[in-house]
């Protein structure tokens, strides 16, 4: 080989080496970029962290104080099947979302936080998907929304407090006490039980369908309007559904089953703007319905087309406001509330309750009990009515 050929060969090698280096460097940078995206998704997460991008837990996380804070919109906190746990005392929060929208917490357990497992506040919108919030409550406040969804096995809501916000529970298991104030609440296809309760205060436009309320009581408080309870089962509670008056759009209770309770449906002394129709009341030990009314404004909707079977078979001695024993299918009592200390204007008498096409058999006492002037015959009621004589109803 000549010197000239050696020189040419030597000069050619650096060009080939530079090209290979560039190719290797390019592949390395691609690998680093891919690794950075993965690390951003599965980055180590610690107690007190503020999250501005989506993360996935790779292990359980136990926090003596607060857990995680979401600091941006459209963030997903994937628990990865793990548990985010607190110390069980104080005012700690598991996942806090203040003002941010499109936030999702999913696939795991949140437990043991003294104030809230998940909090959505100040317009935040949060979805909990397949999250078991146990030993801690969920909290929503001020113009936001929280959706809790999954299946009865993967979704658990262990109590909550919501005010001026929207709550939607779908295909979930619910326990404990839930209090709501001035908001829209909807519960669908869920199982609610274990001695829990739902207090709805000034609730608007809610939908409650396809649920089983088993040893779980619901109170539909005053000034709640346009709420629908349909195709639910209420069972194994003393008074599973307690309702009060509505001044605006009526609340509707239709096509539900009330079985094995003390009293299936109880009115809260002001029976107004309420639709009760097409329900089955069976095997309630004291009564199917206790309807008491002190409102002078007539209810434009009759209690109608309900079926009442074998209610009042073991009354517990409860009496209405007039001291009359409560027993049977439907018990109605109206009474007048004084306006103030005498002397003063005479109070307006309470409006009677209209009833139509209610039927049944095997009830202790009467199918319908209502004194003369306290009930209005809408026709078609079939079963014994009392007290006798003079109910004002024609019952065949």
Secondary structure, DSSP 8 states (H G I E B T S, - for coil): --HHHHHHHHHHHHHHHHHHHHHHHHHHHHHHHHHHHHHHHH----TT-EESS-EE-SS-EEESS--EEE-STT-EEE-TT-EEEE-SSTT-EEEEEES--SEEEEEEEEE--SSEEEEEETT-EEEEEEEEEESS-EEEESS-EEEEES-TTT-EEEEEEEESSEEEEES-EEEEEEEEESSEEEEES-EE-TT-EEEEES-BS-EEES-EEES-EEEE-TT-BS-EEES-EEESSSEEEEE---SSS-EEEES-EEESSSEEEEE-S---SEEEES-EEES-SSEEEEEEE--SS--SS-EES-EEES-STT--S-B-TTS-B--EEEEEEE-----SSSSS--------EEEES-EEES-SSEEEE--TTTEEE-S--BS-EESSS--S----
